[in-house]
Amino acid sequence: QLAPLNGRPPPKLPSPSPSGRRHMQTAASQGLLHVGFNQDHGCFACGTDSGFRIYNCDPFKQTFRRDFLNGGIGIVEMLFRCNILALVGGGSNPRYPPNKVMIWDDHQNRCIGELSFRSEVKAVKLRRDRVVVVLEYKVYVYNFADLRLMHHFETISNPKGLCALSPSSNTCVLACPGLQKGHLRVELFDIRRPTLISAHESTLSCLALNLDGTRLATASERGTLIRVWDSHTGQALHELRRGAEHADIQSISFSMDASWLAVSSDHGTVHVFSLGAGAPGGGAAGPKPGTADDDANGTAHELAAENAKSTWSFLSNVLPQSLTPKYITSQWSVAQFHTPGTGAAGTHSTHRTICAFGPERHTLIVISTDGSFYKCTFDPAKGGECRRESFARYLQVDDDDYRAAD
């Protein structure tokens, strides 16, 4: 039986001094093994060297915490907001072997199922009817109800555990690396056929599907370009430029209606790109044309800023397409958010940053493994630097500080 995870919000305390903040940040970083959003980006989960924690994104609060006496959790995958999670041991003293996926029922305070493999589990993805387990060279798909193996696919070496699974109950789409460098395999389970995409010349570094799996975004290890594809046809829809310097793309996220895309990298910057208002295949959560929400935010469709382009983009109308550099024709981000202490040219953060769109329109949730949580907003018409709305240290010694942005 699935039920919500509930918990009391932590009490608010006075903001710590700068030295105190640095101490808590260090303490937090040492115990953090994993951080990731749930399927609708309304929550995020952390695996630590002593258990796991669940947080609500907006408003920010810790909603649940489970501590174990004997080991760490290296992967925590939520199933929306229910009491069922997938856990994989991690850290110097893992609670479970790193080659096992444990299906944990927190109402019963025990594991109700497990899957064992011959090599280390790199990632786990859940939806209400599937469990997907990613190893370095294989992807396994199981029926959730009885953990029966349904499909398995071979991949090129995939040490990051790259895989995306559409969360919508209306469609079932899975994307993972193919058998060649830079290639993708997209499984369309509802129509029982795969789509093969030659996405990049370099090794893949990040990928994401939108809500209903109709759109796929990818980045390579170069980290300069993000490409958006039609997952059913393999057609390239957008080429988005993060920057000119190489970067490690750490997360990609679609808005619920697939009209925006957010990308974070080791440069400490989150970029927001426009994919065009009312993008087809946006998913059930997107506003429908002609509704009040559409008028309020989006005739706002017509007010949405276009992605920036190179000052040399006019050459694309002069030069033959075969001679036009992609740098000129690429689209640049509408809005950006820089995590404090980063953003200088050529700098790279030692902390991983992930991002997603918040439940309110034109809001971003940004989470760093240094223990920082940010909520910010962007202006869809003007673009530019995002405005920080709130900030918290989500993983600290006493777990209970939250404050609004100055």
C-alpha positions in Angstrom: 0.0 0.0 0.0 1.3 3.4 -1.0 0.8 6.4 1.3 2.3 9.9 1.7 5.5 10.5 3.7 4.6 13.1 6.3 6.7 14.9 8.8 6.8 18.1 10.9 8.6 21.1 9.4 11.8 21.9 11.3 11.7 24.9 13.7 13.3 28.1 12.5 16.4 29.4 14.3 18.3 32.6 13.9 20.7 32.7 11.0 24.2 31.4 12.0 27.2 33.6 11.8 29.4 33.3 8.6 32.0 31.2 10.5 29.2 28.9 11.7 27.8 28.6 8.2 31.2 27.5 6.9 31.4 24.9 9.7 28.0 23.4 8.9 28.7 23.4 5.2 31.9 21.3 5.8 30.1 19.0 8.1 27.2 18.5 5.6 29.5 17.8 2.7 31.4 15.1 4.5 28.3 13.0 5.0 26.4 13.5 1.8 26.5 10.6 -0.7 23.6 11.3 -3.0 21.1 14.0 -3.9 18.2 13.9 -6.4 14.7 15.0 -7.2 11.6 12.9 -7.2 9.6 12.5 -10.4 7.6 15.7 -10.3 10.5 17.7 -8.8 8.3 18.6 -5.7 10.7 16.8 -3.4 14.3 15.8 -3.2 16.1 13.0 -1.3 19.6 12.8 0.2 21.6 9.7 0.9 24.1 10.1 3.7 26.7 8.0 5.5 24.1 7.2 8.1 20.7 7.0 6.3 18.5 9.2 4.1 16.4 12.4 4.3 13.4 13.7 2.3 12.8 17.4 1.7 9.9 19.4 0.3 11.0 22.0 -2.3 8.4 24.7 -2.0 8.0 25.6 0.8 11.4 24.2 1.8 11.3 21.9 4.8 12.7 18.5 5.8 9.7 16.2 5.9 11.3 12.9 6.8 14.6 11.4 8.1 15.7 7.8 8.6 18.9 7.1 10.3 20.6 3.7 10.3 23.1 2.5 12.9 25.2 0.5 10.4 26.0 2.2 7.2 25.4 4.7 4.4 23.0 5.0 1.5 24.6 5.9 -1.8 21.4 6.1 -3.9 17.9 7.1 -2.9 15.2 7.0 -5.5 11.7 8.2 -4.5 8.4 7.1 -6.0 6.7 10.5 -6.1 5.8 11.2 -2.5 4.9 7.8 -1.2 6.5 5.5 1.4 8.2 3.3 -1.2 11.8 4.0 -2.1 14.7 2.3 -3.8 17.9 2.2 -1.8 21.5 1.2 -2.7 24.3 1.2 -0.1 27.2 3.6 -0.5 30.0 5.3 1.3 32.9 3.7 3.2 30.5 1.6 5.3 27.5 0.8 3.0 24.3 -0.4 4.7 23.6 -2.7 1.7 25.9 -4.1 -0.9 26.5 -1.7 -3.8 25.4 -4.4 -6.3 21.9 -4.7 -4.7 18.7 -2.6 -5.1 16.6 -2.7 -1.9 12.9 -1.8 -2.2 12.2 0.0 1.1 8.7 0.4 2.6 9.1 3.1 5.3 5.7 2.4 6.8 6.8 -1.1 7.6 10.4 0.1 8.3 11.9 -2.8 6.3 12.8 -3.9 2.8 10.0 -5.6 0.9 12.0 -6.7 -2.1 15.6 -6.8 -3.5 17.3 -7.1 -6.8 20.9 -8.5 -7.0 23.5 -8.0 -9.8 27.0 -9.1 -10.6 28.4 -5.5 -10.7 27.8 -2.2 -9.0 24.5 -0.4 -9.4 25.0 3.0 -11.1 21.5 4.4 -10.9 17.8 3.4 -10.2 14.7 5.0 -11.8 11.2 4.4 -10.7 7.7 4.9 -11.9 4.4 3.4 -10.6 4.7 0.3 -12.9 8.5 -0.1 -13.5 11.8 -0.4 -11.8 14.8 0.4 -13.9 18.3 -0.5 -12.8 21.4 0.8 -14.6 24.8 -1.0 -14.5 27.9 0.2 -16.3 27.1 -1.9 -19.4 23.4 -2.9 -19.0 20.0 -1.5 -18.2 17.3 -3.8 -16.7 13.6 -3.1 -16.6 11.4 -4.8 -14.1 7.6 -4.9 -13.4 7.1 -3.0 -10.1 4.4 -5.3 -8.7 6.3 -8.5 -8.7 9.9 -7.5 -9.7 9.7 -9.7 -12.8 12.3 -8.9 -15.5 10.7 -7.5 -18.5 13.5 -6.1 -20.7 17.2 -5.7 -20.7 19.5 -3.6 -23.0 23.3 -3.5 -23.5 25.0 -0.1 -23.6 28.4 1.4 -24.1 30.3 2.0 -20.9 28.0 4.1 -18.7 29.9 4.9 -15.5 27.6 7.8 -14.6 24.5 5.6 -14.9 22.9 7.8 -17.5 19.2 6.9 -17.9 15.9 8.8 -18.1 12.4 7.4 -17.6 9.2 9.2 -18.3 7.0 9.5 -15.1 3.6 10.0 -16.8 1.2 7.1 -16.5 0.0 7.8 -20.0 3.2 6.8 -21.8 6.3 4.7 -20.9 9.5 5.9 -22.5 13.1 5.1 -21.5 16.3 6.7 -22.8 19.8 5.4 -22.2 23.2 5.4 -24.1 23.4 3.2 -27.1 26.2 0.9 -28.2 28.4 3.6 -29.7 29.9 6.8 -28.4 27.4 9.7 -28.4 24.5 7.5 -29.5 21.2 7.1 -27.7 18.6 4.3 -27.5 15.0 5.5 -26.8 12.6 2.7 -25.9 9.0 3.4 -26.7 7.4 0.7 -24.7 3.8 1.6 -25.6 4.4 1.0 -29.3 7.1 -1.6 -28.8 9.9 -0.1 -30.9 13.1 1.8 -30.2 14.4 5.0 -31.7 18.2 5.2 -32.2 19.7 8.7 -32.2 23.2 9.8 -33.1 23.2 12.7 -30.7 26.8 13.8 -30.2 30.3 13.1 -31.5 31.6 12.9 -28.0 30.6 10.7 -25.0 27.3 11.5 -23.5 27.4 13.2 -20.1 23.7 14.0 -19.3 20.2 13.4 -20.6 16.6 14.0 -19.6 13.1 13.3 -20.8 10.1 15.6 -20.4 6.9 14.5 -18.4 5.4 12.3 -21.1 8.6 11.3 -22.8 8.0 13.1 -26.1 11.1 15.3 -25.8 14.6 14.3 -25.0 17.5 16.6 -24.1 21.2 15.5 -24.2 24.6 16.9 -23.6 28.1 15.5 -24.3 31.3 15.6 -22.2 32.3 18.8 -24.0 29.4 20.5 -22.3 29.0 23.4 -24.8 25.8 22.3 -26.5 22.5 20.9 -25.4 20.4 19.3 -28.0 16.6 18.6 -27.8 15.1 15.7 -29.8 11.7 14.4 -30.7 12.0 11.0 -28.9 9.6 9.3 -31.3 11.1 10.3 -34.6 14.7 11.1 -33.6 14.4 14.6 -35.2 16.6 17.4 -33.8 14.4 20.2 -32.6 16.8 22.6 -30.8 20.5 23.3 -30.4 21.2 25.3 -27.3 24.6 26.7 -26.4 25.6 26.8 -22.7 28.9 28.5 -23.4 32.1 28.3 -25.4 34.3 26.6 -22.7 34.1 23.0 -21.9 32.0 22.1 -18.9 30.6 19.1 -17.1 26.8 19.2 -17.5 25.4 18.0 -14.2 21.7 18.1 -14.7 19.0 18.9 -17.3 15.4 19.5 -16.5 12.3 20.3 -18.5 9.5 22.5 -17.2 6.2 20.6 -16.8 4.8 22.0 -20.1 8.2 21.5 -21.8 8.4 25.2 -22.8 11.6 25.8 -20.8 14.8 23.8 -20.2 17.2 24.3 -17.3 20.8 23.2 -17.4 23.4 23.2 -14.6 27.1 22.6 -14.9 30.4 22.5 -12.9 30.8 26.2 -13.7 28.3 26.9 -10.9 25.8 28.4 -13.4 22.2 27.3 -14.2 21.0 28.3 -17.7 17.4 28.6 -18.6 16.4 28.2 -22.3 13.1 28.8 -24.0 11.8 25.9 -26.1 8.8 27.9 -27.4 5.6 28.4 -25.5 3.1 25.5 -25.5 5.7 23.1 -26.9 4.0 20.0 -28.3 4.3 17.0 -26.1 4.7 19.1 -23.0 2.7 16.7 -20.8 -0.6 16.7 -19.0 0.5 19.3 -16.5 1.0 22.0 -19.0 -1.6 24.8 -19.5 -4.0 24.4 -22.4 -4.3 27.3 -24.9 -7.2 29.6 -24.2 -7.5 28.8 -20.5 -7.3 31.4 -17.8 -3.9 30.1 -16.8 -2.7 30.6 -20.4 -3.9 34.2 -20.4 -2.5 35.0 -17.0 1.0 33.7 -17.6 1.5 33.3 -21.0 -0.2 35.2 -23.6 2.5 35.2 -21.9 3.3 32.9 -24.7 3.8 36.1 -26.8 5.8 37.8 -24.0 8.2 35.0 -23.5 11.8 36.0 -24.3 13.6 34.3 -27.2 16.9 32.6 -26.6 19.8 34.9 -27.3 21.9 34.5 -30.4 25.4 35.3 -31.5 26.0 38.8 -32.8 27.2 37.1 -35.9 24.0 35.2 -36.4 23.1 37.3 -39.4 25.8 35.4 -41.4 23.5 32.4 -41.3 21.4 34.2 -43.9 24.5 34.9 -46.1 26.7 31.8 -45.9 25.7 28.4 -47.2 24.4 26.1 -44.4 27.4 23.8 -44.9 29.8 26.6 -44.2 28.0 28.3 -41.3 29.6 27.5 -38.0 27.2 26.0 -35.4 28.5 28.6 -32.9 26.8 31.3 -35.0 23.4 29.5 -35.4 23.1 28.2 -31.8 20.7 29.7 -29.3 21.9 31.0 -25.9 20.1 31.0 -22.6 17.4 33.5 -21.7 18.1 33.6 -18.0 21.0 32.5 -15.7 21.5 31.8 -12.0 25.0 31.9 -10.5 25.6 30.0 -7.3 27.5 32.3 -4.8 31.3 32.1 -5.2 31.2 30.9 -8.8 30.6 32.3 -12.2 34.1 33.7 -13.0 35.4 32.7 -16.4 37.3 29.5 -16.4 36.3 28.5 -12.9 34.9 25.1 -12.0 33.0 24.2 -8.8 34.1 21.2 -6.8 30.4 20.6 -5.8 27.7 19.1 -8.0 24.6 21.2 -8.7 21.2 20.0 -9.8 18.2 22.0 -10.9 14.5 21.8 -11.6 11.5 24.0 -12.2 9.5 24.8 -9.1 5.7 24.4 -8.8 5.1 28.1 -9.3 5.6 29.3 -12.9 9.0 30.8 -13.7 10.7 29.5 -10.5 13.8 27.4 -10.2 15.0 25.0 -7.5 18.8 24.7 -7.3 20.5 22.2 -5.0 24.2 21.9 -4.4 26.2 19.2 -2.7 27.8 21.8 -0.6 24.5 21.7 1.4 22.9 24.8 -0.2 19.3 25.0 -1.4 18.1 28.0 -3.5 14.7 29.0 -4.9 14.9 31.7 -7.5 12.7 33.3 -10.2 13.3 34.4 -13.7 11.6 37.0 -15.9 10.2 35.2 -19.0 10.0 38.4 -20.9 13.3 40.2 -20.0 15.4 37.2 -19.1 18.8 38.0 -17.5 20.0 37.1 -14.0 17.5 35.1 -11.9 16.3 36.7 -8.6 17.1 34.6 -5.5 13.9 34.2 -3.4 15.0 32.0 -0.6 18.0 30.0 0.7 18.6 27.2 3.1 21.3 24.8 4.4 19.5 21.6 3.9 22.0 19.2 5.4 23.7 20.6 8.5 24.6 19.5 12.0 21.3 20.4 13.6 19.1 20.2 10.5 16.9 23.1 11.4 18.0 26.4 9.9 16.0 28.1 7.2 15.9 31.8 6.2 14.6 33.9 3.4 16.9 35.7 1.1 17.9 39.2 2.1 
